């Protein structure tokens, strides 16, 4: 199994970052520049990437106590996919965004890593630019 673990510093409070991340229906705003559209129907989140790629994800958990969102890609592109995004406070004005993605087949790493890296950077950039929670 392949695993990608990415950490991104974010210059906003953990509360502010979590208030934005905990709403999957706003992912296209939070990850603007990487995502261009997002829709939620029940527990299924459908996102459209800037490349035109459309992916369906099942929201597994939104944990306010741990500031953690867990999801799984449910389209046929993966044999297995489970991921989580979590916000960790650093101090009153800064936090860390951690994205962990576990998937099969391992050959998908070359496609997944840039999405995780650029998505994490977009989240930080958009929040730091004043995206409201």
N, CA, C and O atoms as a printed pandas DataFrame, in Angstrom:
     atom_number atom_name residue_name chain_id  residue_number  x_coord  y_coord  z_coord
0              1         N          UNK        A               1    0.848   -1.177    0.000
1              2        CA          UNK        A               1    0.000    0.000    0.000
2              3         C          UNK        A               1    0.888    1.233    0.000
3              4         O          UNK        A               1    1.939    1.251    0.641
4              5         N          UNK        A               2    0.470    2.247   -0.709
5              6        CA          UNK        A               2    1.176    3.519   -0.721
6              7         C          UNK        A               2    0.554    4.443    0.301
7              8         O          UNK        A               2   -0.648    4.384    0.559
8              9         N          UNK        A               3    1.373    5.291    0.877
9             10        CA          UNK        A               3    0.896    6.257    1.857
10            11         C          UNK        A               3    1.615    7.574    1.630
11            12         O          UNK        A               3    2.837    7.614    1.490
12            13         N          UNK        A               4    0.843    8.648    1.596
13            14        CA          UNK        A               4    1.402    9.992    1.496
14            15         C          UNK        A               4    1.004   10.733    2.761
15            16         O          UNK        A               4   -0.166   10.755    3.144
16            17         N          UNK        A               5    1.984   11.335    3.396
17            18        CA          UNK        A               5    1.761   12.117    4.610
18            19         C          UNK        A               5    2.310   13.510    4.325
19            20         O          UNK        A               5    3.519   13.675    4.160
20            21         N          UNK        A               6    1.439   14.514    4.266
21            22        CA          UNK        A               6    1.860   15.879    3.939
22            23         C          UNK        A               6    1.465   16.824    5.068
23            24         O          UNK        A               6    0.342   16.763    5.567
24            25         N          UNK        A               7    2.381   17.693    5.470
25            26        CA          UNK        A               7    2.096   18.705    6.481
26            27         C          UNK        A               7    2.347   20.079    5.883
27            28         O          UNK        A               7    3.353   20.304    5.212
28            29         N          UNK        A               8    1.423   20.988    6.135
29            30        CA          UNK        A               8    1.517   22.349    5.602
30            31         C          UNK        A               8    1.267   23.344    6.736
31            32         O          UNK        A               8    0.237   23.263    7.405
32            33         N          UNK        A               9    2.196   24.287    6.965
33            34        CA          UNK        A               9    1.929   25.327    7.956
34            35         C          UNK        A               9    0.893   26.303    7.407
35            36         O          UNK        A               9    0.886   26.617    6.217
36            37         N          UNK        A              10    0.017   26.776    8.296
37            38        CA          UNK        A              10   -1.033   27.715    7.899
38            39         C          UNK        A              10   -1.040   28.851    8.922
39            40         O          UNK        A              10   -1.103   28.614   10.129
40            41         N          UNK        A              11   -0.974   30.077    8.427
41            42        CA          UNK        A              11   -0.904   31.249    9.305
42            43         C          UNK        A              11   -2.302   31.792    9.631
43            44         O          UNK        A              11   -2.605   32.960    9.391
44            45         N          UNK        A              12   -3.135   30.916   10.180
45            46        CA          UNK        A              12   -4.425   31.296   10.772
46            47         C          UNK        A              12   -4.618   30.399   11.995
47            48         O          UNK        A              12   -3.917   29.401   12.157
48            49         N          UNK        A              13   -5.558   30.757   12.838
49            50        CA          UNK        A              13   -5.805   29.938   14.030
50            51         C          UNK        A              13   -6.382   28.580   13.634
51            52         O          UNK        A              13   -7.001   28.430   12.581
52            53         N          UNK        A              14   -6.165   27.608   14.498
53            54        CA          UNK        A              14   -6.717   26.268   14.261
54            55         C          UNK        A              14   -8.240   26.323   14.207
55            56         O          UNK        A              14   -8.852   25.599   13.422
56            57         N          UNK        A              15   -8.855   27.161   15.019
57            58        CA          UNK        A              15  -10.312   27.281   15.025
58            59         C          UNK        A              15  -10.815   27.783   13.675
59            60         O          UNK        A              15  -11.793   27.264   13.138
60            61         N          UNK        A              16  -10.148   28.787   13.133
61            62        CA          UNK        A              16  -10.538   29.343   11.834
62            63         C          UNK        A              16  -10.374   28.292   10.728
63            64         O          UNK        A              16  -11.272   28.094    9.910
64            65         N          UNK        A              17   -9.223   27.625   10.717
65            66        CA          UNK        A              17   -8.960   26.606    9.683
66            67         C          UNK        A              17   -9.961   25.462    9.781
67            68         O          UNK        A              17  -10.462   24.991    8.759
68            69         N          UNK        A              18  -10.260   25.007   11.000
69            70        CA          UNK        A              18  -11.190   23.898   11.166
70            71         C          UNK        A              18  -12.611   24.295   10.755
71            72         O          UNK        A              18  -13.329   23.495   10.155
72            73         N          UNK        A              19  -13.013   25.513   11.073
73            74        CA          UNK        A              19  -14.351   25.967   10.699
74            75         C          UNK        A              19  -14.547   25.890    9.187
75            76         O          UNK        A              19  -15.657   25.633    8.722
76            77         N          UNK        A              20  -13.488   26.109    8.421
77            78        CA          UNK        A              20  -13.560   26.003    6.955
78            79         C          UNK        A              20  -13.462   24.546    6.495
79            80         O          UNK        A              20  -14.235   24.118    5.638
80            81         N          UNK        A              21  -12.526   23.786    7.051
81            82        CA          UNK        A              21  -12.294   22.411    6.602
82            83         C          UNK        A              21  -13.465   21.493    6.925
83            84         O          UNK        A              21  -13.720   20.552    6.174
84            85         N          UNK        A              22  -14.170   21.728    7.996
85            86        CA          UNK        A              22  -15.221   20.809    8.443
86            87         C          UNK        A              22  -16.463   20.832    7.548
87            88         O          UNK        A              22  -17.394   20.056    7.764
88            89         N          UNK        A              23  -16.482   21.711    6.551
89            90        CA          UNK        A              23  -17.628   21.821    5.642
90            91         C          UNK        A              23  -17.239   21.318    4.255
91            92         O          UNK        A              23  -16.791   22.113    3.429
92            93         N          UNK        A              24  -17.394   20.028    3.971
93            94        CA          UNK        A              24  -16.988   19.475    2.678
94            95         C          UNK        A              24  -17.652   20.165    1.481
95            96         O          UNK        A              24  -17.073   20.211    0.395
96            97         N          UNK        A              25  -18.847   20.695    1.672
97            98        CA          UNK        A              25  -19.543   21.355    0.574
98            99         C          UNK        A              25  -18.863   22.632    0.104
99           100         O          UNK        A              25  -19.170   23.140   -0.974
100          101         N          UNK        A              26  -17.940   23.153    0.910
101          102        CA          UNK        A              26  -17.203   24.365    0.546
102          103         C          UNK        A              26  -15.778   24.060    0.084
103          104         O          UNK        A              26  -14.955   24.970   -0.021
104          105         N          UNK        A              27  -15.484   22.804   -0.191
105          106        CA          UNK        A              27  -14.117   22.419   -0.554
106          107         C          UNK        A              27  -13.618   23.138   -1.796
107          108         O          UNK        A              27  -12.429   23.443   -1.892
108          109         N          UNK        A              28  -14.509   23.418   -2.757
109          110        CA          UNK        A              28  -14.044   24.098   -3.968
110          111         C          UNK        A              28  -13.554   25.507   -3.661
111          112         O          UNK        A              28  -12.687   26.016   -4.370
112          113         N          UNK        A              29  -14.088   26.154   -2.619
113          114        CA          UNK        A              29  -13.584   27.470   -2.192
114          115         C          UNK        A              29  -12.297   27.323   -1.391
115          116         O          UNK        A              29  -11.348   28.082   -1.590
116          117         N          UNK        A              30  -12.264   26.356   -0.495
117          118        CA          UNK        A              30  -11.102   26.160    0.363
118          119         C          UNK        A              30   -9.884   25.725   -0.445
119          120         O          UNK        A              30   -8.763   26.147   -0.163
120          121         N          UNK        A              31  -10.107   24.885   -1.444
121          122        CA          UNK        A              31   -9.015   24.372   -2.276
122          123         C          UNK        A              31   -9.016   25.022   -3.665
123          124         O          UNK        A              31   -8.544   24.429   -4.635
124          125         N          UNK        A              32   -9.556   26.254   -3.750
125          126        CA          UNK        A              32   -9.620   26.968   -5.031
126          127         C          UNK        A              32   -8.226   27.050   -5.652
127          128         O          UNK        A              32   -7.229   27.295   -4.973
128          129         N          UNK        A              33   -8.196   26.840   -6.941
129          130        CA          UNK        A              33   -6.933   26.772   -7.663
130          131         C          UNK        A              33   -6.602   25.334   -8.019
131          132         O          UNK        A              33   -5.946   25.063   -9.025
132          133         N          UNK        A              34   -7.064   24.415   -7.181
133          134        CA          UNK        A              34   -6.908   22.978   -7.448
134          135         C          UNK        A              34   -8.272   22.386   -7.784
135          136         O          UNK        A              34   -8.401   21.600   -8.723
136          137         N          UNK        A              35   -9.296   22.768   -7.008
137          138        CA          UNK        A              35  -10.667   22.346   -7.284
138          139         C          UNK        A              35  -11.435   23.502   -7.926
139          140         O          UNK        A              35  -11.210   24.671   -7.611
140          141         N          UNK        A              36  -12.343   23.146   -8.830
141          142        CA          UNK        A              36  -13.179   24.169   -9.460
142          143         C          UNK        A              36  -14.662   23.976   -9.147
143          144         O          UNK        A              36  -15.471   24.863   -9.420
144          145         N          UNK        A              37  -15.025   22.825   -8.578
145          146        CA          UNK        A              37  -16.420   22.591   -8.223
146          147         C          UNK        A              37  -16.480   21.517   -7.142
147          148         O          UNK        A              37  -15.590   20.673   -7.035
148          149         N          UNK        A              38  -17.535   21.563   -6.350
149          150        CA          UNK        A              38  -17.764   20.558   -5.330
150          151         C          UNK        A              38  -19.227   20.528   -4.957
151          152         O          UNK        A              38  -19.872   21.570   -4.838
152          153         N          UNK        A              39  -19.749   19.322   -4.771
153          154        CA          UNK        A              39  -21.150   19.149   -4.383
154          155         C          UNK        A              39  -21.236   18.036   -3.350
155          156         O          UNK        A              39  -20.470   17.073   -3.389
156          157         N          UNK        A              40  -22.189   18.185   -2.415
157          158        CA          UNK        A              40  -22.416   17.147   -1.410
158          159         C          UNK        A              40  -23.869   16.704   -1.511
159          160         O          UNK        A              40  -24.782   17.529   -1.558
160          161         N          UNK        A              41  -24.069   15.388   -1.545
161          162        CA          UNK        A              41  -25.399   14.794   -1.505
162          163         C          UNK        A              41  -25.328   13.654   -0.505
163          164         O          UNK        A              41  -24.662   12.646   -0.743
164          165         N          UNK        A              42  -26.019   13.819    0.617
165          166        CA          UNK        A              42  -25.930   12.885    1.741
166          167         C          UNK        A              42  -24.474   12.819    2.193
167          168         O          UNK        A              42  -23.917   13.843    2.590
168          169         N          UNK        A              43  -23.839   11.645    2.145
169          170        CA          UNK        A              43  -22.443   11.538    2.566
170          171         C          UNK        A              43  -21.483   11.419    1.377
171          172         O          UNK        A              43  -20.321   11.055    1.558
172          173         N          UNK        A              44  -21.957   11.719    0.166
173          174        CA          UNK        A              44  -21.113   11.647   -1.029
174          175         C          UNK        A              44  -20.730   13.059   -1.460
175          176         O          UNK        A              44  -21.583   13.920   -1.673
176          177         N          UNK        A              45  -19.449   13.262   -1.578
177          178        CA          UNK        A              45  -18.879   14.545   -1.978
178          179         C          UNK        A              45  -18.275   14.346   -3.368
179          180         O          UNK        A              45  -17.409   13.490   -3.551
180          181         N          UNK        A              46  -18.722   15.123   -4.335
181          182        CA          UNK        A              46  -18.199   15.044   -5.697
182          183         C          UNK        A              46  -17.402   16.304   -5.963
183          184         O          UNK        A              46  -17.924   17.412   -5.846
184          185         N          UNK        A              47  -16.127   16.136   -6.325
185          186        CA          UNK        A              47  -15.256   17.279   -6.589
186          187         C          UNK        A              47  -14.759   17.235   -8.026
187          188         O          UNK        A              47  -14.551   16.170   -8.606
188          189         N          UNK        A              48  -14.577   18.430   -8.580
189          190        CA          UNK        A              48  -14.010   18.561   -9.919
190          191         C          UNK        A              48  -12.703   19.332   -9.799
191          192         O          UNK        A              48  -12.667   20.445   -9.275
192          193         N          UNK        A              49  -11.636   18.723  -10.290
193          194        CA          UNK        A              49  -10.317   19.340  -10.262
194          195         C          UNK        A              49  -10.159   20.273  -11.455
195          196         O          UNK        A              49  -10.899   20.168  -12.434
196          197         N          UNK        A              50   -9.197   21.184  -11.373
197          198        CA          UNK        A              50   -8.931   22.133  -12.453
198          199         C          UNK        A              50   -8.608   21.405  -13.760
199          200         O          UNK        A              50   -8.845   21.940  -14.843
200          201         N          UNK        A              51   -8.075   20.206  -13.664
201          202        CA          UNK        A              51   -7.738   19.408  -14.853
202          203         C          UNK        A              51   -8.969   18.821  -15.536
203          204         O          UNK        A              51   -8.876   18.302  -16.649
204          205         N          UNK        A              52  -10.123   18.901  -14.872
205          206        CA          UNK        A              52  -11.351   18.297  -15.386
206          207         C          UNK        A              52  -11.674   16.959  -14.747
207          208         O          UNK        A              52  -12.775   16.442  -14.934
208          209         N          UNK        A              53  -10.751   16.391  -14.003
209          210        CA          UNK        A              53  -10.967   15.128  -13.307
210          211         C          UNK        A              53  -12.104   15.287  -12.301
211          212         O          UNK        A              53  -12.116   16.242  -11.524
212          213         N          UNK        A              54  -13.057   14.358  -12.312
213          214        CA          UNK        A              54  -14.166   14.358  -11.362
214          215         C          UNK        A              54  -14.019   13.122  -10.472
215          216         O          UNK        A              54  -13.845   12.009  -10.967
216          217         N          UNK        A              55  -14.091   13.329   -9.160
217          218        CA          UNK        A              55  -13.887   12.248   -8.195
218          219         C          UNK        A              55  -15.034   12.274   -7.185
219          220         O          UNK        A              55  -15.430   13.335   -6.702
220          221         N          UNK        A              56  -15.560   11.085   -6.874
221          222        CA          UNK        A              56  -16.580   10.946   -5.835
222          223         C          UNK        A              56  -15.922   10.400   -4.581
223          224         O          UNK        A              56  -15.158    9.436   -4.625
224          225         N          UNK        A              57  -16.238   11.043   -3.455
225          226        CA          UNK        A              57  -15.678   10.665   -2.167
226          227         C          UNK        A              57  -16.806   10.438   -1.173
227          228         O          UNK        A              57  -17.798   11.168   -1.168
228          229         N          UNK        A              58  -16.652    9.433   -0.343
229          230        CA          UNK        A              58  -17.604    9.219    0.755
230          231         C          UNK        A              58  -17.005    9.864    2.001
231          232         O          UNK        A              58  -15.872    9.567    2.379
232          233         N          UNK        A              59  -17.772   10.748    2.635
233          234        CA          UNK        A              59  -17.338   11.354    3.892
234          235         C          UNK        A              59  -17.549   10.315    4.987
235          236         O          UNK        A              59  -18.673    9.873    5.225
236          237         N          UNK        A              60  -16.474    9.932    5.645
237          238        CA          UNK        A              60  -16.521    8.897    6.674
238          239         C          UNK        A              60  -16.786    9.506    8.049
239          240         O          UNK        A              60  -17.592    8.986    8.821
240          241         N          UNK        A              61  -16.098   10.615    8.351
241          242        CA          UNK        A              61  -16.245   11.205    9.675
242          243         C          UNK        A              61  -15.831   12.669    9.643
243          244         O          UNK        A              61  -14.897   13.050    8.937
244          245         N          UNK        A              62  -16.535   13.476   10.410
245          246        CA          UNK        A              62  -16.153   14.858   10.682
246          247         C          UNK        A              62  -16.098   14.968   12.192
247          248         O          UNK        A              62  -17.133   15.025   12.856
248          249         N          UNK        A              63  -14.882   14.999   12.739
249          250        CA          UNK        A              63  -14.654   14.924   14.178
250          251         C          UNK        A              63  -14.238   16.300   14.702
251          252         O          UNK        A              63  -13.086   16.708   14.548
252          253         N          UNK        A              64  -15.179   17.009   15.320
253          254        CA          UNK        A              64  -14.891   18.356   15.825
254          255         C          UNK        A              64  -13.879   18.344   16.968
255          256         O          UNK        A              64  -13.086   19.278   17.087
256          257         N          UNK        A              65  -13.886   17.325   17.800
257          258        CA          UNK        A              65  -12.950   17.270   18.926
258          259         C          UNK        A              65  -11.506   17.154   18.451
259          260         O          UNK        A              65  -10.606   17.760   19.033
260          261         N          UNK        A              66  -11.288   16.384   17.406
261          262        CA          UNK        A              66   -9.929   16.173   16.881
262          263         C          UNK        A              66   -9.611   17.053   15.673
263          264         O          UNK        A              66   -8.497   17.018   15.151
264          265         N          UNK        A              67  -10.600   17.848   15.227
265          266        CA          UNK        A              67  -10.464   18.687   14.021
266          267         C          UNK        A              67   -9.989   17.820   12.846
267          268         O          UNK        A              67   -9.009   18.136   12.172
268          269         N          UNK        A              68  -10.711   16.729   12.627
269          270        CA          UNK        A              68  -10.302   15.731   11.629
270          271         C          UNK        A              68  -11.475   15.377   10.727
271          272         O          UNK        A              68  -12.586   15.126   11.194
272          273         N          UNK        A              69  -11.207   15.362    9.431
273          274        CA          UNK        A              69  -12.174   14.930    8.430
274          275         C          UNK        A              69  -11.595   13.695    7.740
275          276         O          UNK        A              69  -10.455   13.723    7.277
276          277         N          UNK        A              70  -12.366   12.624    7.668
277          278        CA          UNK        A              70  -11.918   11.394    7.015
278          279         C          UNK        A              70  -12.842   11.096    5.843
279          280         O          UNK        A              70  -14.054   11.294    5.923
280          281         N          UNK        A              71  -12.244   10.612    4.741
281          282        CA          UNK        A              71  -13.028   10.303    3.547
282          283         C          UNK        A              71  -12.354    9.175    2.774
283          284         O          UNK        A              71  -11.210    8.809    3.043
284          285         N          UNK        A              72  -13.095    8.632    1.804
285          286        CA          UNK        A              72  -12.560    7.583    0.931
286          287         C          UNK        A              72  -13.033    7.855   -0.494
287          288         O          UNK        A              72  -14.197    8.190   -0.715
288          289         N          UNK        A              73  -12.132    7.710   -1.450
289          290        CA          UNK        A              73  -12.520    7.814   -2.858
290          291         C          UNK        A              73  -13.281    6.544   -3.204
291          292         O          UNK        A              73  -12.823    5.443   -2.899
292          293         N          UNK        A              74  -14.437    6.689   -3.837
293          294        CA          UNK        A              74  -15.270    5.517   -4.110
294          295         C          UNK        A              74  -15.391    5.209   -5.599
295          296         O          UNK        A              74  -16.092    4.273   -5.984
296          297         N          UNK        A              75  -14.717    5.984   -6.428
297          298        CA          UNK        A              75  -14.721    5.677   -7.860
298          299         C          UNK        A              75  -13.740    4.553   -8.150
299          300         O          UNK        A              75  -12.940    4.192   -7.288
300          301         N          UNK        A              76  -13.793    4.010   -9.328
301          302        CA          UNK        A              76  -12.989    2.855   -9.697
302          303         C          UNK        A              76  -11.521    3.112   -9.955
303          304         O          UNK        A              76  -10.813    2.199  -10.378
304          305         N          UNK        A              77  -11.032    4.326   -9.718
305          306        CA          UNK        A              77   -9.636    4.640  -10.005
306          307         C          UNK        A              77   -8.666    3.952   -9.039
307          308         O          UNK        A              77   -7.484    3.804   -9.349
308          309         N          UNK        A              78   -9.162    3.533   -7.873
309          310        CA          UNK        A              78   -8.325    2.921   -6.849
310          311         C          UNK        A              78   -8.871    1.555   -6.467
311          312         O          UNK        A              78  -10.081    1.328   -6.499
312          313         N          UNK        A              79   -7.975    0.651   -6.108
313          314        CA          UNK        A              79   -8.406   -0.592   -5.473
314          315         C          UNK        A              79   -8.849   -0.296   -4.042
315          316         O          UNK        A              79   -9.788   -0.901   -3.525
316          317         N          UNK        A              80   -8.152    0.648   -3.418
317          318        CA          UNK        A              80   -8.448    1.068   -2.042
318          319         C          UNK        A              80   -8.004    2.512   -1.907
319          320         O          UNK        A              80   -6.977    2.906   -2.459
320          321         N          UNK        A              81   -8.790    3.311   -1.162
321          322        CA          UNK        A              81   -8.381    4.683   -0.864
322          323         C          UNK        A              81   -9.038    5.126    0.435
323          324         O          UNK        A              81  -10.260    5.072    0.570
324          325         N          UNK        A              82   -8.228    5.561    1.382
325          326        CA          UNK        A              82   -8.711    6.137    2.636
326          327         C          UNK        A              82   -7.808    7.309    2.960
327          328         O          UNK        A              82   -6.588    7.216    2.828
328          329         N          UNK        A              83   -8.406    8.414    3.384
329          330        CA          UNK        A              83   -7.605    9.602    3.663
330          331         C          UNK        A              83   -8.205   10.378    4.824
331          332         O          UNK        A              83   -9.381   10.233    5.156
332          333         N          UNK        A              84   -7.370   11.200    5.427
333          334        CA          UNK        A              84   -7.837   12.105    6.469
334          335         C          UNK        A              84   -7.094   13.421    6.354
335          336         O          UNK        A              84   -5.950   13.488    5.903
336          337         N          UNK        A              85   -7.795   14.473    6.783
337          338        CA          UNK        A              85   -7.228   15.813    6.857
338          339         C          UNK        A              85   -7.464   16.284    8.276
339          340         O          UNK        A              85   -8.553   16.118    8.825
340          341         N          UNK        A              86   -6.429   16.878    8.871
341          342        CA          UNK        A              86   -6.558   17.260   10.272
342          343         C          UNK        A              86   -5.844   18.586   10.516
343          344         O          UNK        A              86   -4.823   18.885    9.896
344          345         N          UNK        A              87   -6.397   19.364   11.423
345          346        CA          UNK        A              87   -5.837   20.656   11.815
346          347         C          UNK        A              87   -5.266   20.535   13.223
347          348         O          UNK        A              87   -5.947   20.071   14.137
348          349         N          UNK        A              88   -4.002   20.956   13.395
349          350        CA          UNK        A              88   -3.345   20.951   14.700
350          351         C          UNK        A              88   -2.931   22.372   15.061
351          352         O          UNK        A              88   -2.280   23.041   14.258
352          353         N          UNK        A              89   -3.291   22.846   16.246
353          354        CA          UNK        A              89   -2.860   24.186   16.645
354          355         C          UNK        A              89   -1.352   24.228   16.886
355          356         O          UNK        A              89   -0.765   23.276   17.401
356          357         N          UNK        A              90   -0.742   25.337   16.508
357          358        CA          UNK        A              90    0.665   25.589   16.809
358          359         C          UNK        A              90    0.751   26.636   17.912
359          360         O          UNK        A              90    1.442   26.450   18.913
360          361         N          UNK        A              91    0.038   27.740   17.710
361          362        CA          UNK        A              91   -0.133   28.781   18.717
362          363         C          UNK        A              91   -1.457   29.473   18.400
363          364         O          UNK        A              91   -2.226   28.955   17.589
364          365         N          UNK        A              92   -1.745   30.598   18.995
365          366        CA          UNK        A              92   -3.052   31.231   18.818
366          367         C          UNK        A              92   -3.318   31.678   17.383
367          368         O          UNK        A              92   -4.475   31.782   16.974
368          369         N          UNK        A              93   -2.265   31.943   16.616
369          370        CA          UNK        A              93   -2.437   32.501   15.276
370          371         C          UNK        A              93   -1.972   31.570   14.155
371          372         O          UNK        A              93   -2.022   31.944   12.983
372          373         N          UNK        A              94   -1.524   30.371   14.499
373          374        CA          UNK        A              94   -0.974   29.457   13.499
374          375         C          UNK        A              94   -1.417   28.027   13.772
375          376         O          UNK        A              94   -1.690   27.639   14.908
376          377         N          UNK        A              95   -1.480   27.255   12.684
377          378        CA          UNK        A              95   -1.810   25.836   12.811
378          379         C          UNK        A              95   -1.050   25.041   11.755
379          380         O          UNK        A              95   -0.344   25.597   10.914
380          381         N          UNK        A              96   -1.218   23.733   11.827
381          382        CA          UNK        A              96   -0.636   22.807   10.856
382          383         C          UNK        A              96   -1.772   22.019   10.241
383          384         O          UNK        A              96   -2.644   21.514   10.950
384          385         N          UNK        A              97   -1.764   21.913    8.922
385          386        CA          UNK        A              97   -2.723   21.089    8.195
386          387         C          UNK        A              97   -2.007   19.801    7.831
387          388         O          UNK        A              97   -0.949   19.834    7.201
388          389         N          UNK        A              98   -2.570   18.669    8.220
389          390        CA          UNK        A              98   -1.964   17.356    7.936
390          391         C          UNK        A              98   -2.939   16.557    7.090
391          392         O          UNK        A              98   -4.106   16.398    7.447
392          393         N          UNK        A              99   -2.444   16.055    5.956
393          394        CA          UNK        A              99   -3.241   15.261    5.024
394          395         C          UNK        A              99   -2.530   13.932    4.860
395          396         O          UNK        A              99   -1.370   13.881    4.453
396          397         N          UNK        A             100   -3.235   12.856    5.181
397          398        CA          UNK        A             100   -2.698   11.497    5.028
398          399         C          UNK        A             100   -3.598   10.752    4.056
399          400         O          UNK        A             100   -4.816   10.707    4.228
400          401         N          UNK        A             101   -2.990   10.176    3.046
401          402        CA          UNK        A             101   -3.736    9.425    2.035
402          403         C          UNK        A             101   -3.097    8.044    1.871
403          404         O          UNK        A             101   -1.908    7.932    1.572
404          405         N          UNK        A             102   -3.890    7.009    2.067
405          406        CA          UNK        A             102   -3.451    5.621    1.908
406          407         C          UNK        A             102   -4.234    5.023    0.747
407          408         O          UNK        A             102   -5.456    5.159    0.684
408          409         N          UNK        A             103   -3.538    4.362   -0.171
409          410        CA          UNK        A             103   -4.223    3.890   -1.370
410          411         C          UNK        A             103   -3.487    2.732   -2.039
411          412         O          UNK        A             103   -2.307    2.479   -1.796
412          413         N          UNK        A             104   -4.233    2.051   -2.882
413          414        CA          UNK        A             104   -3.729    1.017   -3.785
414          415         C          UNK        A             104   -4.333    1.292   -5.155
415          416         O          UNK        A             104   -5.476    1.746   -5.213
416          417         N          UNK        A             105   -3.654    1.052   -6.230
417          418        CA          UNK        A             105   -2.298    0.517   -6.311
418          419         C          UNK        A             105   -1.244    1.607   -6.061
419          420         O          UNK        A             105   -1.499    2.800   -6.230
420          421         N          UNK        A             106   -0.080    1.164   -5.663
421          422        CA          UNK        A             106    1.026    2.064   -5.351
422          423         C          UNK        A             106    1.418    2.924   -6.552
423          424         O          UNK        A             106    1.954    4.019   -6.386
424          425         N          UNK        A             107    1.153    2.430   -7.748
425          426        CA          UNK        A             107    1.502    3.165   -8.972
426          427         C          UNK        A             107    0.755    4.497   -9.079
427          428         O          UNK        A             107    1.140    5.346   -9.883
428          429         N          UNK        A             108   -0.286    4.697   -8.300
429          430        CA          UNK        A             108   -1.049    5.946   -8.313
430          431         C          UNK        A             108   -0.326    7.083   -7.586
431          432         O          UNK        A             108   -0.762    8.233   -7.645
432          433         N          UNK        A             109    0.770    6.767   -6.906
433          434        CA          UNK        A             109    1.512    7.779   -6.131
434          435         C          UNK        A             109    1.872    9.000   -6.984
435          436         O          UNK        A             109    1.740   10.135   -6.526
436          437         N          UNK        A             110    2.318    8.774   -8.203
437          438        CA          UNK        A             110    2.731    9.885   -9.071
438          439         C          UNK        A             110    1.567   10.816   -9.394
439          440         O          UNK        A             110    1.782   11.999   -9.658
440          441         N          UNK        A             111    0.353   10.308   -9.378
441          442        CA          UNK        A             111   -0.823   11.138   -9.637
442          443         C          UNK        A             111   -1.359   11.776   -8.356
443          444         O          UNK        A             111   -1.853   12.903   -8.387
444          445         N          UNK        A             112   -1.265   11.063   -7.229
445          446        CA          UNK        A             112   -1.856   11.544   -5.976
446          447         C          UNK        A             112   -0.976   12.592   -5.300
447          448         O          UNK        A             112   -1.494   13.581   -4.780
448          449         N          UNK        A             113    0.337   12.399   -5.295
449          450        CA          UNK        A             113    1.229   13.312   -4.586
450          451         C          UNK        A             113    1.068   14.770   -5.027
451          452         O          UNK        A             113    0.960   15.639   -4.161
452          453         N          UNK        A             114    1.046   15.081   -6.317
453          454        CA          UNK        A             114    0.872   16.494   -6.686
454          455         C          UNK        A             114   -0.474   17.067   -6.248
455          456         O          UNK        A             114   -0.560   18.249   -5.918
456          457         N          UNK        A             115   -1.527   16.245   -6.239
457          458        CA          UNK        A             115   -2.838   16.727   -5.799
458          459         C          UNK        A             115   -2.821   17.047   -4.310
459          460         O          UNK        A             115   -3.388   18.055   -3.888
460          461         N          UNK        A             116   -2.186   16.211   -3.519
461          462        CA          UNK        A             116   -2.085   16.449   -2.077
462          463         C          UNK        A             116   -1.212   17.677   -1.814
463          464         O          UNK        A             116   -1.585   18.549   -1.029
464          465         N          UNK        A             117   -0.066   17.743   -2.461
465          466        CA          UNK        A             117    0.852   18.870   -2.266
466          467         C          UNK        A             117    0.203   20.197   -2.674
467          468         O          UNK        A             117    0.198   21.153   -1.898
468          469         N          UNK        A             118   -0.336   20.251   -3.879
469          470        CA          UNK        A             118   -0.928   21.505   -4.368
470          471         C          UNK        A             118   -2.229   21.838   -3.631
471          472         O          UNK        A             118   -2.535   23.010   -3.413
472          473         N          UNK        A             119   -2.989   20.816   -3.249
473          474        CA          UNK        A             119   -4.192   21.051   -2.466
474          475         C          UNK        A             119   -3.868   21.642   -1.103
475          476         O          UNK        A             119   -4.550   22.561   -0.649
476          477         N          UNK        A             120   -2.846   21.131   -0.452
477          478        CA          UNK        A             120   -2.433   21.638    0.858
478          479         C          UNK        A             120   -1.971   23.084    0.754
479          480         O          UNK        A             120   -2.301   23.911    1.605
480          481         N          UNK        A             121   -1.217   23.382   -0.276
481          482        CA          UNK        A             121   -0.735   24.756   -0.478
482          483         C          UNK        A             121   -1.891   25.695   -0.796
483          484         O          UNK        A             121   -1.899   26.843   -0.351
484          485         N          UNK        A             122   -2.869   25.216   -1.563
485          486        CA          UNK        A             122   -4.040   26.038   -1.883
486          487         C          UNK        A             122   -4.838   26.341   -0.624
487          488         O          UNK        A             122   -5.275   27.475   -0.426
488          489         N          UNK        A             123   -5.032   25.341    0.230
489          490        CA          UNK        A             123   -5.748   25.554    1.485
490          491         C          UNK        A             123   -5.060   26.638    2.299
491          492         O          UNK        A             123   -5.717   27.567    2.767
492          493         N          UNK        A             124   -3.752   26.535    2.476
493          494        CA          UNK        A             124   -3.016   27.531    3.257
494          495         C          UNK        A             124   -3.145   28.914    2.613
495          496         O          UNK        A             124   -3.433   29.898    3.294
496          497         N          UNK        A             125   -2.935   28.978    1.323
497          498        CA          UNK        A             125   -2.995   30.263    0.601
498          499         C          UNK        A             125   -4.380   30.903    0.724
499          500         O          UNK        A             125   -4.489   32.101    0.989
500          501         N          UNK        A             126   -5.430   30.112    0.534
501          502        CA          UNK        A             126   -6.793   30.646    0.578
502          503         C          UNK        A             126   -7.203   31.091    1.971
503          504         O          UNK        A             126   -7.845   32.131    2.124
504          505         N          UNK        A             127   -6.841   30.317    2.992
505          506        CA          UNK        A             127   -7.147   30.720    4.355
506          507         C          UNK        A             127   -6.368   31.966    4.747
507          508         O          UNK        A             127   -6.921   32.881    5.356
508          509         N          UNK        A             128   -5.089   32.005    4.400
509          510        CA          UNK        A             128   -4.247   33.150    4.757
510          511         C          UNK        A             128   -4.679   34.412    4.008
511          512         O          UNK        A             128   -4.423   35.522    4.474
512          513         N          UNK        A             129   -5.331   34.256    2.857
513          514        CA          UNK        A             129   -5.820   35.404    2.085
514          515         C          UNK        A             129   -7.132   35.947    2.640
515          516         O          UNK        A             129   -7.659   36.943    2.144
516          517         N          UNK        A             130   -7.654   35.290    3.670
517          518        CA          UNK        A             130   -8.849   35.812    4.319
518          519         C          UNK        A             130  -10.135   35.077    4.016
519          520         O          UNK        A             130  -11.215   35.593    4.302
520          521         N          UNK        A             131  -10.052   33.877    3.441
521          522        CA          UNK        A             131  -11.262   33.088    3.206
522          523         C          UNK        A             131  -12.006   32.961    4.521
523          524         O          UNK        A             131  -11.436   32.511    5.515
524          525         N          UNK        A             132  -13.276   33.354    4.540
525          526        CA          UNK        A             132  -14.004   33.249    5.811
526          527         C          UNK        A             132  -14.294   31.796    6.160
527          528         O          UNK        A             132  -14.441   30.953    5.274
528          529         N          UNK        A             133  -14.375   31.508    7.460
529          530        CA          UNK        A             133  -14.664   30.124    7.862
530          531         C          UNK        A             133  -16.093   29.734    7.538
531          532         O          UNK        A             133  -16.502   28.605    7.809
